[in-house]
Amino acid sequence: MLKKRIIATLIVREGIVVQSINFRKYLPVGKPEIAIEFLNSWGVDEIVVVDITASKDRGRKDYRFVNGITRSCFVPLTVGGGIDCIEDIRSLLNLGADKICINSHCLGSPEFITEAADIFGSQCIVVSIDVAGNCESDYFVYDASRGVVTDLRPLEWAKEVQKRGAGEIYLTSVERDGSKAGYDLKLVDTIASGVEIPVIASGGAGNAGDIHEVFSKTGASAASAANFFHFFEHSVITTKAALTRSHDAIRLNTHASYAKADFDGDFRLRKLADEYLRDLLFERIQKEVI
């Protein structure tokens, strides 16, 4: 059985990682290179970096920051934001990116997907699909660079990008973005069951329970989280530890595994027994080498 992937997403605005809420409000978090260093040490499977400054103003594309973050990134790295030509892709790969995430430019020029896949290979090309709407209304593809809802249906567009040569789909619910209300399961399952390429679920993760739910109730190959991974220590490891209790097929191979930890209803760590903590005081833990 293929392992499900836990992916951390960094939204970068003006060179700073930000917390995104509904694609409208952005709160500062910190420097991308520091965030990546911590996420690496916490056992994340992959990292996605999206430069929304370049997405909204393509005249301000500056990918030099990627060179800095790749020095501390030892997991597969996907980079996106304002990519609209083959030279952008080549530059990012030369700077150390493993995969490229393209979005808005494809909406008007779907042949760009085919061109990129033919040159660099489908395994390198991730197409991001932002979706407006919810299960009680209807779904349409959202063009984040122009801030408009298109008349494209998400499933039709997902099938089109698959046919054009995309290797993966990064699927985001605009309404769930930053909400901590959980993933849009209907949307994720519709897309994941309608295409044969892997689908990464994004938008709405608030705790490990939301990730377990998207794995158990949809065909998503990976779950991405941004905001909640940034705000507490060992966030990725504790999330994975909670998922192993639910028998989800995920990788957990860090020295710190929280195997004896207990979690509350919100998947937060409970305090360990005083006796165990006292004994731990004299246990030598080898420094982990990444």
C-alpha positions as CSV (number, residue, x, y, z in Angstrom):
1,M,0.0,0.0,0.0
2,L,1.3,3.4,-0.9
3,K,1.9,5.7,2.0
4,K,-0.3,8.8,2.3
5,R,1.8,12.0,2.3
6,I,1.7,14.9,4.8
7,I,2.6,18.1,3.0
8,A,3.4,21.5,4.6
9,T,2.5,24.5,2.5
10,L,4.3,27.9,2.9
11,I,2.4,30.9,1.5
12,V,5.1,33.5,0.8
13,R,4.1,37.2,0.5
14,E,6.8,39.9,0.1
15,G,9.4,37.4,1.1
16,I,7.6,36.4,4.4
17,V,5.6,33.3,5.2
18,V,2.0,34.3,5.9
19,Q,-1.1,32.8,7.3
20,S,-3.8,32.9,4.5
21,I,-7.5,33.2,5.3
22,N,-9.9,32.8,2.4
23,F,-7.3,34.1,0.0
24,R,-8.0,37.6,1.3
25,K,-6.4,38.1,4.7
26,Y,-2.7,37.5,5.4
27,L,-1.0,37.4,8.8
28,P,2.8,37.3,9.1
29,V,4.4,34.1,10.3
30,G,8.2,34.4,9.7
31,K,11.1,33.7,7.3
32,P,10.6,30.8,4.9
33,E,14.1,29.4,5.4
34,I,13.4,29.1,9.2
35,A,10.0,27.5,8.7
36,I,11.5,25.0,6.3
37,E,14.3,24.1,8.7
38,F,11.8,23.2,11.4
39,L,9.4,21.4,9.1
40,N,12.3,19.2,7.9
41,S,13.4,18.3,11.4
42,W,9.7,17.5,12.3
43,G,9.5,14.8,9.6
44,V,7.3,16.4,6.9
45,D,7.1,14.4,3.7
46,E,7.1,17.2,1.2
47,I,7.0,21.0,1.2
48,V,5.1,23.3,-1.2
49,V,6.1,27.0,-1.4
50,V,3.8,29.4,-3.2
51,D,4.9,33.0,-3.8
52,I,1.6,34.9,-4.0
53,T,3.4,38.2,-4.7
54,A,4.6,36.8,-8.0
55,S,1.1,35.2,-8.6
56,K,-0.7,38.5,-8.5
57,D,2.0,40.7,-10.0
58,R,4.1,38.8,-12.6
59,G,6.2,41.9,-13.1
60,R,7.6,41.3,-9.6
61,K,8.7,37.7,-10.1
62,D,11.9,37.1,-8.1
63,Y,12.7,33.5,-7.4
64,R,16.1,34.1,-5.9
65,F,14.7,33.3,-2.4
66,V,14.3,29.7,-3.5
67,N,18.1,29.3,-3.6
68,G,18.2,30.2,0.1
69,I,15.4,27.8,1.2
70,T,16.7,24.8,-0.8
71,R,19.9,24.8,1.4
72,S,17.8,23.6,4.4
73,C,15.2,21.5,2.6
74,F,15.9,17.8,2.4
75,V,12.5,16.6,1.3
76,P,10.8,17.1,-2.1
77,L,10.2,20.8,-2.7
78,T,7.5,22.1,-5.0
79,V,7.5,25.8,-5.9
80,G,4.8,27.9,-7.5
81,G,3.7,31.5,-8.1
82,G,3.4,33.5,-11.3
83,I,4.9,30.8,-13.5
84,D,4.0,31.6,-17.1
85,C,6.9,30.4,-19.3
86,I,9.3,27.5,-19.7
87,E,12.2,29.7,-18.6
88,D,10.5,30.2,-15.2
89,I,10.3,26.4,-14.7
90,R,13.9,25.9,-15.8
91,S,15.1,28.6,-13.5
92,L,13.3,27.2,-10.5
93,L,14.6,23.7,-11.1
94,N,18.1,25.0,-11.5
95,L,17.7,26.7,-8.1
96,G,16.8,23.4,-6.4
97,A,13.1,22.9,-6.8
98,D,12.0,19.3,-7.4
99,K,8.5,20.0,-8.8
100,I,6.8,23.1,-10.2
101,C,3.2,24.2,-9.3
102,I,1.4,26.1,-12.1
103,N,-2.1,27.6,-11.8
104,S,-3.6,30.7,-13.3
105,H,-1.6,30.8,-16.6
106,C,-3.0,27.4,-17.5
107,L,-6.5,28.6,-17.3
108,G,-6.0,30.7,-20.4
109,S,-3.3,28.6,-22.0
110,P,-3.9,24.9,-21.1
111,E,-1.3,23.9,-23.8
112,F,1.3,25.3,-21.4
113,I,0.8,22.1,-19.3
114,T,1.5,19.9,-22.2
115,E,4.6,21.9,-23.2
116,A,6.0,21.8,-19.7
117,A,5.3,18.1,-19.3
118,D,6.9,17.3,-22.6
119,I,10.1,19.1,-21.7
120,F,10.5,18.3,-18.0
121,G,8.3,15.2,-17.5
122,S,4.8,14.8,-15.9
123,Q,6.3,13.9,-12.5
124,C,7.7,17.5,-12.3
125,I,4.4,19.3,-13.1
126,V,1.8,20.0,-10.4
127,V,-1.3,21.9,-11.5
128,S,-3.0,23.8,-8.7
129,I,-6.8,24.1,-8.8
130,D,-8.4,26.7,-6.6
131,V,-12.2,26.1,-6.1
132,A,-14.8,28.6,-5.0
133,G,-18.2,27.4,-3.6
134,N,-19.2,24.7,-1.3
135,C,-21.3,21.5,-1.1
136,E,-24.5,23.4,-0.5
137,S,-24.2,25.6,-3.6
138,D,-21.9,24.7,-6.5
139,Y,-18.3,24.6,-7.4
140,F,-16.3,26.7,-9.9
141,V,-12.6,27.1,-10.6
142,Y,-11.3,30.3,-9.0
143,D,-8.6,32.4,-10.7
144,A,-6.6,33.8,-7.8
145,S,-4.3,36.0,-9.9
146,R,-7.3,38.0,-11.1
147,G,-9.5,37.4,-8.1
148,V,-12.4,36.2,-10.2
149,V,-14.6,33.0,-10.3
150,T,-14.5,31.4,-13.8
151,D,-17.2,29.3,-15.4
152,L,-15.0,26.2,-15.4
153,R,-16.2,23.2,-13.4
154,P,-13.5,21.7,-11.2
155,L,-13.9,18.1,-12.3
156,E,-13.9,19.0,-16.0
157,W,-10.8,21.1,-15.5
158,A,-9.1,18.3,-13.5
159,K,-9.7,15.9,-16.3
160,E,-8.4,18.4,-18.8
161,V,-5.1,19.0,-16.9
162,Q,-4.7,15.2,-16.5
163,K,-5.1,14.8,-20.3
164,R,-2.6,17.6,-20.9
165,G,0.1,15.8,-18.9
166,A,0.0,17.1,-15.3
167,G,1.5,14.6,-12.8
168,E,-0.5,15.8,-9.7
169,I,-3.3,18.1,-8.8
170,Y,-3.1,20.4,-5.8
171,L,-6.7,21.1,-4.9
172,T,-7.7,24.0,-2.6
173,S,-11.1,25.0,-1.3
174,V,-11.1,28.9,-1.2
175,E,-13.9,28.9,1.3
176,R,-12.1,26.5,3.7
177,D,-8.7,28.2,3.4
178,G,-7.6,29.2,6.9
179,S,-10.9,28.2,8.4
180,K,-9.8,25.2,10.5
181,A,-13.2,23.7,9.6
182,G,-11.7,20.6,7.9
183,Y,-11.4,19.8,4.2
184,D,-14.2,20.0,1.8
185,L,-14.7,16.2,1.6
186,K,-17.3,16.3,-1.2
187,L,-15.0,18.4,-3.4
188,V,-11.9,16.3,-2.7
189,D,-13.7,13.0,-3.3
190,T,-15.3,14.2,-6.5
191,I,-11.9,15.2,-8.0
192,A,-9.9,12.3,-6.6
193,S,-12.3,9.7,-7.8
194,G,-12.6,11.4,-11.2
195,V,-9.0,11.4,-12.2
196,E,-6.2,8.8,-12.1
197,I,-3.3,11.1,-11.1
198,P,-2.6,11.9,-7.4
199,V,-4.7,14.6,-5.7
200,I,-3.4,16.7,-2.8
201,A,-6.1,18.0,-0.6
202,S,-5.7,21.6,0.7
203,G,-7.7,24.1,2.6
204,G,-9.3,23.8,6.1
205,A,-7.0,21.5,8.1
206,G,-7.2,22.4,11.8
207,N,-5.9,19.2,13.5
208,A,-4.9,15.6,12.9
209,G,-8.6,14.6,12.9
210,D,-9.2,16.6,9.7
211,I,-6.4,14.8,8.0
212,H,-7.6,11.4,9.1
213,E,-11.0,12.3,7.8
214,V,-9.8,13.3,4.3
215,F,-7.7,10.1,4.1
216,S,-10.5,7.8,5.3
217,K,-13.4,9.3,3.4
218,T,-11.8,10.4,0.1
219,G,-9.2,9.1,-2.4
220,A,-6.7,11.9,-1.7
221,S,-3.1,10.8,-2.0
222,A,-1.8,13.5,0.2
223,A,-3.1,16.2,2.7
224,S,-1.6,19.6,2.8
225,A,-1.7,22.0,5.8
226,A,-0.3,25.4,6.2
227,N,-1.5,27.5,9.1
228,F,-1.7,25.0,11.9
229,F,1.7,23.5,11.3
230,H,3.4,26.8,12.1
231,F,2.1,27.5,15.6
232,F,3.2,24.6,17.9
233,E,6.3,22.6,18.4
234,H,6.7,19.2,16.6
235,S,3.4,19.8,14.8
236,V,4.1,17.4,12.0
237,I,5.4,14.6,14.3
238,T,2.4,14.8,16.7
239,T,0.0,14.9,13.8
240,K,1.6,11.8,12.3
241,A,1.6,10.1,15.8
242,A,-2.1,10.8,16.1
243,L,-2.7,9.4,12.6
244,T,-0.9,6.1,13.3
245,R,-3.4,5.6,16.2
246,S,-6.1,5.7,13.5
247,H,-4.2,3.2,11.4
248,D,-3.6,5.6,8.6
249,A,-0.8,4.5,6.2
250,I,1.8,7.3,6.8
251,R,5.5,7.6,7.4
252,L,6.7,8.2,10.9
253,N,10.5,7.6,11.2
254,T,11.8,10.5,13.3
255,H,13.6,9.8,16.6
256,A,10.7,11.5,18.4
257,S,7.7,9.4,17.7
258,Y,5.4,10.2,20.6
259,A,4.7,6.5,20.8
260,K,3.7,6.7,24.4
261,A,1.8,10.0,24.1
262,D,-1.9,10.4,24.7
263,F,-4.1,12.9,22.8
264,D,-7.2,14.8,23.9
265,G,-10.3,15.3,21.8
266,D,-8.7,18.1,19.8
267,F,-5.6,15.9,19.1
268,R,-3.5,18.0,21.5
269,L,-0.9,16.2,23.6
270,R,-1.8,15.3,27.1
271,K,0.7,15.7,29.9
272,L,2.7,12.4,30.5
273,A,2.7,10.9,34.0
274,D,5.2,12.4,36.4
275,E,6.9,9.0,36.9
276,Y,7.6,8.6,33.2
277,L,9.0,12.2,32.9
278,R,11.2,11.6,36.0
279,D,12.7,8.5,34.4
280,L,13.1,10.3,31.1
281,L,15.4,12.8,32.7
282,F,18.2,10.2,32.7
283,E,17.6,8.8,29.2
284,R,20.2,9.7,26.6
285,I,18.6,10.8,23.3
286,Q,21.0,10.8,20.3
287,K,21.0,13.9,18.2
288,E,19.1,13.3,15.0
289,V,21.0,13.8,11.8
290,I,18.9,14.8,8.8
